[in-house]
Amino acid sequence: MKIASYSAYGGPETIAITDAPIPRPAAGEVLIRVRAAPVTAGDARMRSGKVPRGLGLMLRLAIGLRRPRVAPGWAFAGEVAALGQGVTTFTPGQRVFGLTGFKGGSHREFLVIKAAGPLLPLPETLTFEEGAAFFFGGLTAAEFLIDRAGLAPGERLLVAGATGSVGGAAVQIGRHLGAHVSATASPANHALARKLGADEVTDYRNGSPPGPFDVIVDVMGALGWQGARPLLAPKGRLVLITADLAQMLGSALRPNRDGRRVLTGTNKDDLPSMRRLLALHQAGGYTPALGPILPFADIAKAHAIAESFHKPGNLVVVMTA
Ligand SMILES: NC(=O)c1ccc[n+]([C@@H]2O[C@H](COP(=O)([O-])OP(=O)(O)OC[C@H]3O[C@@H](n4cnc5c(N)ncnc54)[C@H](OP(=O)(O)O)[C@@H]3O)[C@@H](O)[C@H]2O)c1
């Protein structure tokens, strides 16, 4: 089978496709034939080592000092190719989707995963490409909007950077939760933002809409506390999806400011969170928007697009073997 691997921290050219034997599932494991996998902002950050200011050392301590020692690829959609001993919860040929998570390993034609791990049947309402794209922005948006910011029906939500993985999910889920959704995006993406459910869209390069907003999701951290503070209603919550070390420490030490709250951090990627997102999909509240779809052989090109932080929707590579 073909697998992608990183040889060093660096540009997209440091990712290579090589041959490897197809793994065999051990007891309790499932062999998956991967059909599609997302190439995310997270994949690009792990490959390049470029993370918000102050977090570089933490990244390298976690995944490798000199080169990323994790395998590329965080999520996948595909079919069950074989079952390890004792697995009764999946059947050969079944369509599934799931997460390889922080340790990675989905950018390959086959992978093994624990049957009791982050693996779910892929519903008929999602294609392999949508299944691959499903979790990255969706889990983040759902956790920050529902659990952390407590977005309530009728509240005013601003999604700053509304059409990528996280922003696109935040617009849809915010709308589904009954919020009035304002969005910012570059002009080429205004139609997409409206299609995802934004009530109004403006170009972030012309400044922010005036507000006030009850919740602001600042996808790229472009507003920060200083930029968002004048736009926040009393009791407003600012979600910094992208935050540097100082902002993370600041929100941990001083989350409450002038009756408003600043939220940062990472989201969970466990089975209950995955099931909750699936329930949102089944209730009509979330289907990931697809952007570029590339063959697996073009994975370096996919990384180059992912690290632009301007892709519309989600970027997916498809395996054709
Ligand atoms: N905290 C967490 O747990 C978590 C989880 C997932 C991702 N992230 C981080 O969240 C960020 C976004 O990830 P993603 O996958 O959603 O990326 P993405 O798909 O590349 O989307 C980026 C979005 O940001 C917009 N944007 C770019 N520059 C902007 C600016 N100066 N002002 C306002 N909007 C701007 C883009 O809009 P246009 O294309 O219209 O320019 C696009 O909608 C990344 O930094 C990623 O590392 C954090």
The ligand as a Tripos MOL2 file, in Angstrom:
@<TRIPOS>MOLECULE
LIG
   48    52     1     0     0
SMALL
NO_CHARGES

@<TRIPOS>ATOM
      1 N1         -8.4860   25.2060   19.1840 N.am      1 LIG1
      2 C1         -8.6550   24.0780   18.5380 C.2       1 LIG1
      3 O1         -8.9290   23.0390   19.1170 O.2       1 LIG1
      4 C2         -8.5320   24.0750   17.0250 C.ar      1 LIG1
      5 C3         -9.1240   23.0560   16.2880 C.ar      1 LIG1
      6 C4         -9.0640   23.1160   14.8970 C.ar      1 LIG1
      7 C5         -8.3660   24.1470   14.2840 C.ar      1 LIG1
      8 N2         -7.7500   25.0860   15.0330 N.ar      1 LIG1
      9 C6         -7.0470   26.2100   14.4010 C.3       1 LIG1
     10 O2         -8.0550   27.0090   13.8130 O.3       1 LIG1
     11 C7         -7.5450   27.6700   12.6620 C.3       1 LIG1
     12 C8         -8.4810   27.4670   11.5000 C.3       1 LIG1
     13 O3         -8.5320   26.1130   11.1370 O.3       1 LIG1
     14 P1         -9.4360   25.7020    9.8870 P.3       1 LIG1
     15 O4         -9.2170   24.2670    9.6820 O.co2     1 LIG1
     16 O5        -10.8080   26.2100   10.0430 O.co2     1 LIG1
     17 O6         -8.6980   26.5470    8.7400 O.3       1 LIG1
     18 P2         -9.1940   26.8620    7.2540 P.3       1 LIG1
     19 O7        -10.1270   25.7890    6.8400 O.co2     1 LIG1
     20 O8         -7.9690   27.1030    6.4710 O.co2     1 LIG1
     21 O9        -10.0530   28.2120    7.4120 O.3       1 LIG1
     22 C9         -9.4510   29.4250    7.7630 C.3       1 LIG1
     23 C10       -10.5210   30.5040    7.7180 C.3       1 LIG1
     24 O10        -9.9850   31.7040    8.2570 O.3       1 LIG1
     25 C11       -10.3170   32.7720    7.3970 C.3       1 LIG1
     26 N3         -9.2790   33.7910    7.5210 N.ar      1 LIG1
     27 C12        -7.9930   33.7530    7.0780 C.ar      1 LIG1
     28 N4         -7.3490   34.8840    7.4240 N.ar      1 LIG1
     29 C13        -8.2600   35.6510    8.1020 C.ar      1 LIG1
     30 C14        -8.2190   36.9380    8.7180 C.ar      1 LIG1
     31 N5         -7.1100   37.6800    8.7220 N.pl3     1 LIG1
     32 N6         -9.3460   37.3960    9.3250 N.ar      1 LIG1
     33 C15       -10.4810   36.6760    9.3560 C.ar      1 LIG1
     34 N7        -10.5770   35.4550    8.7860 N.ar      1 LIG1
     35 C16        -9.4780   34.9430    8.1710 C.ar      1 LIG1
     36 C17       -10.4330   32.1850    6.0100 C.3       1 LIG1
     37 O11       -11.3140   32.9930    5.2610 O.3       1 LIG1
     38 P3        -11.1180   33.3030    3.6720 P.3       1 LIG1
     39 O12       -10.7510   31.9720    3.0420 O.co2     1 LIG1
     40 O13       -12.4410   33.8220    3.2400 O.co2     1 LIG1
     41 O14        -9.9930   34.2920    3.5830 O.co2     1 LIG1
     42 C18       -11.0370   30.8150    6.3390 C.3       1 LIG1
     43 O15       -12.4460   30.8980    6.4270 O.3       1 LIG1
     44 C19        -6.1240   27.1510   12.4560 C.3       1 LIG1
     45 O16        -5.2240   28.0600   13.0320 O.3       1 LIG1
     46 C20        -6.1240   25.8440   13.2450 C.3       1 LIG1
     47 O17        -4.8430   25.4920   13.6580 O.3       1 LIG1
     48 C21        -7.8170   25.0860   16.3990 C.ar      1 LIG1
@<TRIPOS>BOND
     1     1     2 1
     2     2     3 2
     3     2     4 1
     4     4     5 ar
     5     4    48 ar
     6     5     6 ar
     7     6     7 ar
     8     7     8 ar
     9     8     9 1
    10     8    48 ar
    11     9    10 1
    12     9    46 1
    13    10    11 1
    14    11    12 1
    15    11    44 1
    16    12    13 1
    17    13    14 1
    18    14    15 2
    19    14    16 1
    20    14    17 1
    21    17    18 1
    22    18    19 2
    23    18    20 1
    24    18    21 1
    25    21    22 1
    26    22    23 1
    27    23    24 1
    28    23    42 1
    29    24    25 1
    30    25    26 1
    31    25    36 1
    32    26    27 ar
    33    26    35 ar
    34    27    28 ar
    35    28    29 ar
    36    29    30 ar
    37    29    35 ar
    38    30    31 1
    39    30    32 ar
    40    32    33 ar
    41    33    34 ar
    42    34    35 ar
    43    36    37 1
    44    36    42 1
    45    37    38 1
    46    38    39 2
    47    38    40 1
    48    38    41 1
    49    42    43 1
    50    44    45 1
    51    44    46 1
    52    46    47 1
@<TRIPOS>SUBSTRUCTURE
     1 LIG1         1 GROUP 0 **** ****
